[in-house]
Amino acid sequence: MAFTNSTKILLLVALTATTLPAAGIAKPNSYPGENSKFKSNDPAVIAQQRAEQQKRIEDRKKRREEKRLERLNRKKNRSN
C-alpha cells in the first residue's frame, strides 16, 4: 500500500514539474529587460553614448595591438 501511494505522489510531482511554464522555472530575480540599459530619445545623450562606445572600441583595438606587438617582440627575442 505504501509503495503505491509513494508512486502516485512521485508521478504527480513529476507531472507537475514537467508541465510548468518556462517562466515558472526561470532564474530568480530575472525579468525582461534586466540587462538592458535605458534608451533615451535625447540626441545629446545618444551622441554621448555613441562617443563613449567608440572610445571603448578604440581602447580595445589599442590594447589588442599592444599585446600583438608584445607577443611579436617575445617571439623575436626568443629566436636570438
Secondary structure, DSSP 8 states (H G I E B T S, - for coil): -HHHHHHHHHHHHHHHHHHS-GGGGS-TT--TTTT-------HHHHHHHHHHHHHHHHHHHHHHHHHHHHHHHHHHHHH-
